Amino acid sequence: MLANLTDNELESVIEAIPDGQWKHETPDQLRKRVNDVRSDQISESLGEHYLGLDTISTPLDTSFARAALTLVGFKGEMTPKTLPHLRRRLLETARELDETLKDI
C-alpha cells in the first residue's frame, strides 16, 4: 500500500518510524521495494514469514482508500511453476476490481 503514496507521503511515513523498528530493513531498502512495486505492480514476500506463509500483493487504485489485493499461500504453494500464473491472475483481478471500485 506504500506504493500508492506520493514520494512526500512515503518520506513522512519513513520519518515517523522509530529507529528501533529498522531491524530487518533500512529506509533505503524500503524505498527500493516501494519503487519496485510502483514499477512492477507486484510485491512478493516468499519464504520470509515465520509461519511459512507466502504472499503476493498489488496496490489498488481507489479514490476513497489505500488498498491492496493480496494472495496468501502456505509454504510450497507459490512455486516457480505457479507464480507466473498467480501474478498474472492477481493483476487481472486487480484491474477488474479497480474498475468496479471506480463506479462507487
N, CA, C and O atoms as a Tinker XYZ file with bonds, in Angstrom:
   416  protein
     1  N      0.814000   -1.188000    0.000000    73     2
     2  CA     0.000000    0.000000    0.000000    64     1     3
     3  C      0.859000    1.254000    0.000000    63     2     4     5
     4  O      0.386000    2.326000   -0.375000    81     3
     5  N      2.115000    1.133000    0.415000    73     3     6
     6  CA     3.002000    2.290000    0.386000    64     5     7
     7  C      3.251000    2.772000   -1.040000    63     6     8     9
     8  O      3.552000    3.946000   -1.249000    81     7
     9  N      3.131000    1.893000   -2.006000    73     7    10
    10  CA     3.368000    2.274000   -3.400000    64     9    11
    11  C      2.346000    3.286000   -3.894000    63    10    12    13
    12  O      2.615000    4.015000   -4.850000    81    11
    13  N      1.189000    3.345000   -3.268000    73    11    14
    14  CA     0.152000    4.305000   -3.659000    64    13    15
    15  C      0.402000    5.693000   -3.095000    63    14    16    17
    16  O     -0.278000    6.644000   -3.480000    81    15
    17  N      1.360000    5.828000   -2.192000    73    15    18
    18  CA     1.652000    7.128000   -1.599000    64    17    19
    19  C      2.493000    7.975000   -2.544000    63    18    20    21
    20  O      3.205000    7.451000   -3.401000    81    19
    21  N      2.401000    9.285000   -2.378000    73    19    22
    22  CA     3.324000   10.164000   -3.087000    64    21    23
    23  C      4.692000   10.024000   -2.427000    63    22    24    25
    24  O      4.804000    9.478000   -1.329000    81    23
    25  N      5.724000   10.516000   -3.094000    73    23    26
    26  CA     7.067000   10.473000   -2.501000    64    25    27
    27  C      7.102000   11.218000   -1.175000    63    26    28    29
    28  O      7.739000   10.756000   -0.228000    81    27
    29  N      6.432000   12.356000   -1.090000    73    27    30
    30  CA     6.408000   13.121000    0.156000    64    29    31
    31  C      5.697000   12.355000    1.272000    63    30    32    33
    32  O      6.147000   12.357000    2.417000    81    31
    33  N      4.591000   11.703000    0.934000    73    31    34
    34  CA     3.875000   10.900000    1.933000    64    33    35
    35  C      4.739000    9.734000    2.403000    63    34    36    37
    36  O      4.784000    9.430000    3.595000    81    35
    37  N      5.421000    9.085000    1.470000    73    35    38
    38  CA     6.296000    7.970000    1.826000    64    37    39
    39  C      7.394000    8.445000    2.769000    63    38    40    41
    40  O      7.684000    7.780000    3.763000    81    39
    41  N      8.001000    9.575000    2.472000    73    39    42
    42  CA     9.057000   10.100000    3.339000    64    41    43
    43  C      8.522000   10.428000    4.724000    63    42    44    45
    44  O      9.223000   10.235000    5.717000    81    43
    45  N      7.303000   10.916000    4.805000    73    43    46
    46  CA     6.685000   11.188000    6.111000    64    45    47
    47  C      6.516000    9.914000    6.917000    63    46    48    49
    48  O      6.756000    9.900000    8.125000    81    47
    49  N      6.099000    8.835000    6.245000    73    47    50
    50  CA     5.952000    7.543000    6.918000    64    49    51
    51  C      7.315000    7.060000    7.408000    63    50    52    53
    52  O      7.454000    6.642000    8.557000    81    51
    53  N      8.306000    7.120000    6.544000    73    51    54
    54  CA     9.649000    6.656000    6.912000    64    53    55
    55  C     10.188000    7.450000    8.099000    63    54    56    57
    56  O     10.768000    6.876000    9.020000    81    55
    57  N     10.000000    8.759000    8.079000    73    55    58
    58  CA    10.478000    9.607000    9.173000    64    57    59
    59  C      9.757000    9.312000   10.490000    63    58    60    61
    60  O     10.322000    9.513000   11.566000    81    59
    61  N      8.518000    8.839000   10.409000    73    59    62
    62  CA     7.733000    8.561000   11.623000    64    61    63
    63  C      8.082000    7.219000   12.257000    63    62    64    65
    64  O      7.686000    6.959000   13.393000    81    63
    65  N      8.804000    6.374000   11.558000    73    63    66
    66  CA     9.153000    5.058000   12.086000    64    65    67
    67  C     10.336000    5.202000   13.045000    63    66    68    69
    68  O     11.389000    5.704000   12.654000    81    67
    69  N     10.171000    4.765000   14.297000    73    67    70
    70  CA    11.269000    4.877000   15.265000    64    69    71
    71  C     12.487000    4.065000   14.829000    63    70    72    73
    72  O     12.355000    3.015000   14.199000    81    71
    73  N     13.667000    4.564000   15.172000    73    71    74
    74  CA    14.916000    3.897000   14.784000    64    73    75
    75  C     14.950000    2.428000   15.177000    63    74    76    77
    76  O     15.483000    1.606000   14.433000    81    75
    77  N     14.393000    2.085000   16.327000    73    75    78
    78  CA    14.414000    0.706000   16.803000    64    77    79
    79  C     13.606000   -0.264000   15.959000    63    78    80    81
    80  O     13.751000   -1.477000   16.106000    81    79
    81  N     12.763000    0.248000   15.083000    73    79    82
    82  CA    11.929000   -0.613000   14.236000    64    81    83
    83  C     12.642000   -1.060000   12.966000    63    82    84    85
    84  O     12.138000   -1.926000   12.250000    81    83
    85  N     13.799000   -0.489000   12.676000    73    83    86
    86  CA    14.526000   -0.802000   11.448000    64    85    87
    87  C     15.491000   -1.961000   11.670000    63    86    88    89
    88  O     16.685000   -1.833000   11.401000    81    87
    89  N     14.983000   -3.090000   12.159000    73    87    90
    90  CA    15.836000   -4.257000   12.434000    64    89    91
    91  C     16.045000   -5.126000   11.203000    63    90    92    93
    92  O     17.107000   -5.728000   11.039000    81    91
    93  N     15.043000   -5.194000   10.339000    73    91    94
    94  CA    15.084000   -6.119000    9.210000    64    93    95
    95  C     15.232000   -5.420000    7.866000    63    94    96    97
    96  O     15.377000   -6.073000    6.833000    81    95
    97  N     15.196000   -4.097000    7.882000    73    95    98
    98  CA    15.227000   -3.352000    6.628000    64    97    99
    99  C     15.654000   -1.921000    6.920000    63    98   100   101
   100  O     15.322000   -1.373000    7.971000    81    99
   101  N     16.384000   -1.318000    6.001000    73    99   102
   102  CA    16.780000    0.087000    6.138000    64   101   103
   103  C     15.783000    0.960000    5.379000    63   102   104   105
   104  O     15.044000    0.458000    4.532000    81   103
   105  N     15.753000    2.241000    5.669000    73   103   106
   106  CA    14.883000    3.126000    4.893000    64   105   107
   107  C     15.168000    3.054000    3.384000    63   106   108   109
   108  O     14.237000    3.083000    2.579000    81   107
   109  N     16.434000    2.963000    3.005000    73   107   110
   110  CA    16.754000    2.864000    1.577000    64   109   111
   111  C     16.237000    1.567000    0.967000    63   110   112   113
   112  O     15.783000    1.561000   -0.177000    81   111
   113  N     16.300000    0.467000    1.717000    73   111   114
   114  CA    15.755000   -0.798000    1.217000    64   113   115
   115  C     14.238000   -0.691000    1.047000    63   114   116   117
   116  O     13.680000   -1.212000    0.082000    81   115
   117  N     13.579000   -0.020000    1.979000    73   115   118
   118  CA    12.134000    0.172000    1.870000    64   117   119
   119  C     11.807000    1.027000    0.649000    63   118   120   121
   120  O     10.889000    0.704000   -0.106000    81   119
   121  N     12.541000    2.100000    0.452000    73   119   122
   122  CA    12.325000    2.945000   -0.728000    64   121   123
   123  C     12.487000    2.125000   -2.015000    63   122   124   125
   124  O     11.701000    2.271000   -2.951000    81   123
   125  N     13.505000    1.268000   -2.053000    73   123   126
   126  CA    13.726000    0.438000   -3.240000    64   125   127
   127  C     12.555000   -0.519000   -3.461000    63   126   128   129
   128  O     12.089000   -0.686000   -4.588000    81   127
   129  N     12.081000   -1.147000   -2.379000    73   127   130
   130  CA    10.935000   -2.058000   -2.515000    64   129   131
   131  C      9.715000   -1.317000   -3.036000    63   130   132   133
   132  O      9.007000   -1.815000   -3.912000    81   131
   133  N      9.467000   -0.123000   -2.498000    73   131   134
   134  CA     8.317000    0.665000   -2.944000    64   133   135
   135  C      8.470000    1.017000   -4.424000    63   134   136   137
   136  O      7.509000    0.903000   -5.186000    81   135
   137  N      9.649000    1.436000   -4.834000    73   135   138
   138  CA     9.869000    1.765000   -6.245000    64   137   139
   139  C      9.703000    0.541000   -7.140000    63   138   140   141
   140  O      9.191000    0.653000   -8.254000    81   139
   141  N     10.134000   -0.628000   -6.660000    73   139   142
   142  CA     9.945000   -1.869000   -7.418000    64   141   143
   143  C      8.459000   -2.167000   -7.604000    63   142   144   145
   144  O      8.028000   -2.562000   -8.687000    81   143
   145  N      7.680000   -1.976000   -6.538000    73   143   146
   146  CA     6.237000   -2.228000   -6.633000    64   145   147
   147  C      5.601000   -1.212000   -7.587000    63   146   148   149
   148  O      4.738000   -1.569000   -8.389000    81   147
   149  N      6.019000    0.029000   -7.501000    73   147   150
   150  CA     5.491000    1.036000   -8.424000    64   149   151
   151  C      5.778000    0.641000   -9.871000    63   150   152   153
   152  O      4.953000    0.868000  -10.755000    81   151
   153  N      6.926000    0.061000  -10.105000    73   151   154
   154  CA     7.326000   -0.344000  -11.455000    64   153   155
   155  C      6.633000   -1.627000  -11.905000    63   154   156   157
   156  O      6.074000   -1.688000  -13.000000    81   155
   157  N      6.673000   -2.651000  -11.055000    73   155   158
   158  CA     6.170000   -3.984000  -11.406000    64   157   159
   159  C      4.704000   -4.211000  -11.048000    63   158   160   161
   160  O      4.062000   -5.115000  -11.582000    81   159
   161  N      4.174000   -3.379000  -10.133000    73   159   162
   162  CA     2.816000   -3.521000   -9.603000    64   161   163
   163  C      2.637000   -4.791000   -8.769000    63   162   164   165
   164  O      1.507000   -5.201000   -8.505000    81   163
   165  N      3.739000   -5.415000   -8.354000    73   163   166
   166  CA     3.682000   -6.635000   -7.548000    64   165   167
   167  C      4.660000   -6.516000   -6.390000    63   166   168   169
   168  O      5.798000   -6.077000   -6.556000    81   167
   169  N      4.190000   -6.918000   -5.210000    73   167   170
   170  CA     5.056000   -7.050000   -4.039000    64   169   171
   171  C      4.996000   -8.511000   -3.613000    63   170   172   173
   172  O      3.918000   -9.090000   -3.486000    81   171
   173  N      6.164000   -9.095000   -3.396000    73   171   174
   174  CA     6.196000  -10.509000   -3.021000    64   173   175
   175  C      6.939000  -10.696000   -1.708000    63   174   176   177
   176  O      7.974000  -10.077000   -1.465000    81   175
   177  N      6.397000  -11.548000   -0.884000    73   175   178
   178  CA     7.061000  -11.975000    0.345000    64   177   179
   179  C      7.047000  -13.498000    0.322000    63   178   180   181
   180  O      6.078000  -14.138000    0.729000    81   179
   181  N      8.138000  -14.053000   -0.161000    73   179   182
   182  CA     8.221000  -15.501000   -0.359000    64   181   183
   183  C      9.315000  -16.076000    0.529000    63   182   184   185
   184  O     10.474000  -15.670000    0.446000    81   183
   185  N      8.936000  -17.025000    1.380000    73   183   186
   186  CA     9.915000  -17.685000    2.235000    64   185   187
   187  C     10.416000  -16.835000    3.387000    63   186   188   189
   188  O     11.433000  -17.163000    3.998000    81   187
   189  N      9.718000  -15.746000    3.695000    73   187   190
   190  CA    10.168000  -14.835000    4.738000    64   189   191
   191  C      9.362000  -14.932000    6.034000    63   190   192   193
   192  O      9.885000  -14.619000    7.103000    81   191
   193  N      8.112000  -15.355000    5.958000    73   191   194
   194  CA     7.227000  -15.351000    7.121000    64   193   195
   195  C      7.532000  -16.528000    8.038000    63   194   196   197
   196  O      7.731000  -17.652000    7.577000    81   195
   197  N      7.568000  -16.259000    9.330000    73   195   198
   198  CA     7.944000  -17.298000   10.288000    64   197   199
   199  C      6.956000  -18.459000   10.352000    63   198   200   201
   200  O      7.323000  -19.541000   10.810000    81   199
   201  N      5.716000  -18.269000    9.909000    73   199   202
   202  CA     4.748000  -19.369000    9.890000    64   201   203
   203  C      4.718000  -20.096000    8.549000    63   202   204   205
   204  O      3.919000  -21.011000    8.350000    81   203
   205  N      5.592000  -19.686000    7.630000    73   203   206
   206  CA     5.642000  -20.347000    6.333000    64   205   207
   207  C      4.609000  -19.842000    5.346000    63   206   208   209
   208  O      4.314000  -20.520000    4.362000    81   207
   209  N      4.057000  -18.667000    5.589000    73   207   210
   210  CA     3.097000  -18.084000    4.652000    64   209   211
   211  C      3.833000  -17.286000    3.583000    63   210   212   213
   212  O      4.805000  -16.592000    3.880000    81   211
   213  N      3.376000  -17.385000    2.362000    73   211   214
   214  CA     3.899000  -16.598000    1.260000    64   213   215
   215  C      2.793000  -15.681000    0.772000    63   214   216   217
   216  O      1.617000  -16.044000    0.816000    81   215
   217  N      3.166000  -14.475000    0.300000    73   215   218
   218  CA     2.168000  -13.541000   -0.200000    64   217   219
   219  C      2.673000  -12.858000   -1.466000    63   218   220   221
   220  O      3.870000  -12.626000   -1.642000    81   219
   221  N      1.722000  -12.545000   -2.337000    73   219   222
   222  CA     1.972000  -11.624000   -3.429000    64   221   223
   223  C      0.817000  -10.624000   -3.412000    63   222   224   225
   224  O     -0.344000  -10.999000   -3.248000    81   223
   225  N      1.153000   -9.357000   -3.583000    73   223   226
   226  CA     0.160000   -8.283000   -3.476000    64   225   227
   227  C      0.327000   -7.294000   -4.610000    63   226   228   229
   228  O      1.379000   -7.210000   -5.244000    81   227
   229  N     -0.737000   -6.549000   -4.847000    73   227   230
   230  CA    -0.695000   -5.445000   -5.795000    64   229   231
   231  C     -1.548000   -4.310000   -5.242000    63   230   232   233
   232  O     -2.596000   -4.555000   -4.644000    81   231
   233  N     -1.105000   -3.068000   -5.440000    73   231   234
   234  CA    -1.911000   -1.944000   -4.966000    64   233   235
   235  C     -3.173000   -1.793000   -5.806000    63   234   236   237
   236  O     -3.192000   -2.135000   -6.989000    81   235
   237  N     -4.216000   -1.281000   -5.184000    73   235   238
   238  CA    -5.461000   -0.979000   -5.892000    64   237   239
   239  C     -5.579000    0.528000   -6.037000    63   238   240   241
   240  O     -5.152000    1.281000   -5.162000    81   239
   241  N     -6.151000    0.955000   -7.129000    73   239   242
   242  CA    -6.330000    2.365000   -7.415000    64   241   243
   243  C     -7.742000    2.772000   -7.015000    63   242   244   245
   244  O     -8.678000    2.652000   -7.806000    81   243
   245  N     -7.888000    3.249000   -5.798000    73   243   246
   246  CA    -9.205000    3.687000   -5.342000    64   245   247
   247  C     -9.152000    5.169000   -5.011000    63   246   248   249
   248  O     -8.102000    5.694000   -4.640000    81   247
   249  N    -10.274000    5.832000   -5.147000    73   247   250
   250  CA   -10.326000    7.255000   -4.833000    64   249   251
   251  C    -10.674000    7.500000   -3.370000    63   250   252   253
   252  O    -10.620000    8.635000   -2.899000    81   251
   253  N    -11.032000    6.435000   -2.650000    73   251   254
   254  CA   -11.543000    6.632000   -1.296000    64   253   255
   255  C    -10.740000    5.931000   -0.204000    63   254   256   257
   256  O    -11.034000    6.113000    0.977000    81   255
   257  N     -9.748000    5.144000   -0.563000    73   255   258
   258  CA    -8.992000    4.427000    0.470000    64   257   259
   259  C     -7.675000    3.912000   -0.093000    63   258   260   261
   260  O     -7.527000    3.721000   -1.300000    81   259
   261  N     -6.726000    3.693000    0.805000    73   259   262
   262  CA    -5.489000    2.983000    0.430000    64   261   263
   263  C     -5.826000    1.500000    0.492000    63   262   264   265
   264  O     -6.377000    1.025000    1.485000    81   263
   265  N     -5.496000    0.772000   -0.564000    73   263   266
   266  CA    -5.892000   -0.632000   -0.590000    64   265   267
   267  C     -4.891000   -1.458000   -1.386000    63   266   268   269
   268  O     -4.137000   -0.939000   -2.209000    81   267
   269  N     -4.906000   -2.752000   -1.118000    73   267   270
   270  CA    -4.095000   -3.707000   -1.855000    64   269   271
   271  C     -4.861000   -5.019000   -1.934000    63   270   272   273
   272  O     -5.675000   -5.335000   -1.067000    81   271
   273  N     -4.590000   -5.761000   -2.969000    73   271   274
   274  CA    -5.154000   -7.101000   -3.138000    64   273   275
   275  C     -4.012000   -8.079000   -2.921000    63   274   276   277
   276  O     -2.956000   -7.959000   -3.543000    81   275
   277  N     -4.226000   -9.051000   -2.035000    73   275   278
   278  CA    -3.154000   -9.966000   -1.643000    64   277   279
   279  C     -3.601000  -11.407000   -1.757000    63   278   280   281
   280  O     -4.706000  -11.766000   -1.350000    81   279
   281  N     -2.721000  -12.236000   -2.322000    73   279   282
   282  CA    -2.901000  -13.692000   -2.303000    64   281   283
   283  C     -1.986000  -14.245000   -1.229000    63   282   284   285
   284  O     -0.818000  -13.867000   -1.139000    81   283
   285  N     -2.520000  -15.140000   -0.417000    73   283   286
   286  CA    -1.755000  -15.761000    0.662000    64   285   287
   287  C     -1.745000  -17.262000    0.433000    63   286   288   289
   288  O     -2.781000  -17.867000    0.159000    81   287
   289  N     -0.568000  -17.854000    0.548000    73   287   290
   290  CA    -0.451000  -19.294000    0.389000    64   289   291
   291  C      0.496000  -19.875000    1.422000    63   290   292   293
   292  O      1.332000  -19.171000    1.990000    81   291
   293  N      0.352000  -21.151000    1.651000    73   291   294
   294  CA     1.265000  -21.843000    2.549000    64   293   295
   295  C      2.547000  -22.205000    1.812000    63   294   296   297
   296  O      2.580000  -22.255000    0.582000    81   295
   297  N      3.585000  -22.454000    2.568000    73   295   298
   298  CA     4.880000  -22.811000    2.000000    64   297   299
   299  C      4.701000  -23.925000    0.965000    63   298   300   301
   300  O      4.049000  -24.937000    1.220000    81   299
   301  N      5.291000  -23.710000   -0.194000    73   299   302
   302  CA     5.219000  -24.715000   -1.248000    64   301   303
   303  C      4.100000  -24.512000   -2.246000    63   302   304   305
   304  O      4.093000  -25.152000   -3.298000    81   303
   305  N      3.147000  -23.629000   -1.942000    73   303   306
   306  CA     2.046000  -23.390000   -2.877000    64   305   307
   307  C      2.426000  -22.378000   -3.960000    63   306   308   309
   308  O      1.950000  -22.464000   -5.092000    81   307
   309  N      3.276000  -21.431000   -3.609000    73   307   310
   310  CA     3.727000  -20.435000   -4.577000    64   309   311
   311  C      5.123000  -20.833000   -5.029000    63   310   312   313
   312  O      6.124000  -20.492000   -4.398000    81   311
   313  N      5.164000  -21.550000   -6.118000    73   311   314
   314  CA     6.413000  -22.126000   -6.623000    64   313   315
   315  C      6.811000  -21.425000   -7.926000    63   314   316   317
   316  O      6.009000  -20.695000   -8.509000    81   315
   317  N      8.032000  -21.645000   -8.374000    73   315   318
   318  CA     8.412000  -21.083000   -9.671000    64   317   319
   319  C      7.453000  -21.497000  -10.800000    63   318   320   321
   320  O      7.298000  -20.771000  -11.782000    81   319
   321  N      6.826000  -22.641000  -10.656000    73   319   322
   322  CA     5.881000  -23.105000  -11.674000    64   321   323
   323  C      4.541000  -22.360000  -11.578000    63   322   324   325
   324  O      3.951000  -22.027000  -12.606000    81   323
   325  N      4.051000  -22.092000  -10.350000    73   323   326
   326  CA     2.734000  -21.473000  -10.186000    64   325   327
   327  C      2.769000  -19.950000  -10.134000    63   326   328   329
   328  O      1.763000  -19.300000  -10.418000    81   327
   329  N      3.919000  -19.370000   -9.773000    73   327   330
   330  CA     3.990000  -17.914000   -9.587000    64   329   331
   331  C      3.634000  -17.104000  -10.834000    63   330   332   333
   332  O      2.905000  -16.122000  -10.702000    81   331
   333  N      4.096000  -17.449000  -12.026000    73   331   334
   334  CA     3.713000  -16.630000  -13.189000    64   333   335
   335  C      2.198000  -16.548000  -13.377000    63   334   336   337
   336  O      1.664000  -15.475000  -13.660000    81   335
   337  N      1.509000  -17.675000  -13.219000    73   335   338
   338  CA     0.050000  -17.696000  -13.351000    64   337   339
   339  C     -0.596000  -16.878000  -12.227000    63   338   340   341
   340  O     -1.518000  -16.103000  -12.479000    81   339
   341  N     -0.119000  -17.046000  -10.996000    73   339   342
   342  CA    -0.689000  -16.306000   -9.869000    64   341   343
   343  C     -0.489000  -14.805000  -10.032000    63   342   344   345
   344  O     -1.405000  -14.027000   -9.765000    81   343
   345  N      0.699000  -14.388000  -10.466000    73   343   346
   346  CA     0.962000  -12.961000  -10.699000    64   345   347
   347  C      0.008000  -12.395000  -11.755000    63   346   348   349
   348  O     -0.602000  -11.344000  -11.559000    81   347
   349  N     -0.107000  -13.106000  -12.872000    73   347   350
   350  CA    -0.965000  -12.658000  -13.967000    64   349   351
   351  C     -2.413000  -12.532000  -13.518000    63   350   352   353
   352  O     -3.070000  -11.529000  -13.797000    81   351
   353  N     -2.907000  -13.547000  -12.824000    73   351   354
   354  CA    -4.306000  -13.525000  -12.370000    64   353   355
   355  C     -4.532000  -12.453000  -11.302000    63   354   356   357
   356  O     -5.594000  -11.832000  -11.269000    81   355
   357  N     -3.556000  -12.233000  -10.440000    73   355   358
   358  CA    -3.666000  -11.181000   -9.422000    64   357   359
   359  C     -3.813000   -9.818000  -10.096000    63   358   360   361
   360  O     -4.682000   -9.031000   -9.720000    81   359
   361  N     -2.966000   -9.536000  -11.092000    73   359   362
   362  CA    -3.033000   -8.249000  -11.780000    64   361   363
   363  C     -4.328000   -8.101000  -12.570000    63   362   364   365
   364  O     -4.911000   -7.017000  -12.603000    81   363
   365  N     -4.784000   -9.181000  -13.210000    73   363   366
   366  CA    -6.056000   -9.134000  -13.947000    64   365   367
   367  C     -7.214000   -8.855000  -12.998000    63   366   368   369
   368  O     -8.073000   -8.021000  -13.284000    81   367
   369  N     -7.233000   -9.549000  -11.876000    73   367   370
   370  CA    -8.304000   -9.374000  -10.903000    64   369   371
   371  C     -8.270000   -7.969000  -10.304000    63   370   372   373
   372  O     -9.319000   -7.363000  -10.081000    81   371
   373  N     -7.071000   -7.451000  -10.045000    73   371   374
   374  CA    -6.945000   -6.100000   -9.504000    64   373   375
   375  C     -7.492000   -5.070000  -10.493000    63   374   376   377
   376  O     -8.181000   -4.133000  -10.090000    81   375
   377  N     -7.191000   -5.238000  -11.791000    73   375   378
   378  CA    -7.721000   -4.310000  -12.799000    64   377   379
   379  C     -9.249000   -4.348000  -12.814000    63   378   380   381
   380  O     -9.898000   -3.305000  -12.891000    81   379
   381  N     -9.823000   -5.556000  -12.741000    73   379   382
   382  CA   -11.279000   -5.688000  -12.704000    64   381   383
   383  C    -11.850000   -5.026000  -11.458000    63   382   384   385
   384  O    -12.865000   -4.333000  -11.529000    81   383
   385  N    -11.209000   -5.236000  -10.329000    73   383   386
   386  CA   -11.673000   -4.642000   -9.077000    64   385   387
   387  C    -11.524000   -3.125000   -9.111000    63   386   388   389
   388  O    -12.401000   -2.409000   -8.628000    81   387
   389  N    -10.420000   -2.627000   -9.676000    73   387   390
   390  CA   -10.241000   -1.187000   -9.836000    64   389   391
   391  C    -11.425000   -0.583000  -10.595000    63   390   392   393
   392  O    -11.965000    0.447000  -10.191000    81   391
   393  N    -11.823000   -1.223000  -11.688000    73   391   394
   394  CA   -12.937000   -0.725000  -12.488000    64   393   395
   395  C    -14.240000   -0.724000  -11.673000    63   394   396   397
   396  O    -15.013000    0.232000  -11.731000    81   395
   397  N    -14.469000   -1.784000  -10.927000    73   395   398
   398  CA   -15.673000   -1.867000  -10.109000    64   397   399
   399  C    -15.668000   -0.792000   -9.039000    63   398   400   401
   400  O    -16.702000   -0.172000   -8.786000    81   399
   401  N    -14.532000   -0.558000   -8.408000    73   399   402
   402  CA   -14.457000    0.435000   -7.336000    64   401   403
   403  C    -14.603000    1.862000   -7.851000    63   402   404   405
   404  O    -15.050000    2.739000   -7.113000    81   403
   405  N    -14.236000    2.106000   -9.097000    73   403   406
   406  CA   -14.380000    3.457000   -9.661000    64   405   407
   407  C    -15.847000    3.827000   -9.833000    63   406   408   409
   408  O    -16.193000    5.007000   -9.904000    81   407
   409  N    -16.703000    2.821000   -9.899000    73   407   410
   410  CA   -18.137000    3.084000  -10.063000    64   409   411
   411  C    -18.823000    3.414000   -8.749000    63   410   412   413
   412  O    -19.997000    3.784000   -8.739000    81   411
   413  N    -18.113000    3.287000   -7.651000    73   411   414
   414  CA   -18.726000    3.518000   -6.325000    64   413   415
   415  C    -18.712000    4.992000   -6.012000    63   414   416
   416  O    -19.178000    5.401000   -4.949000    81   415
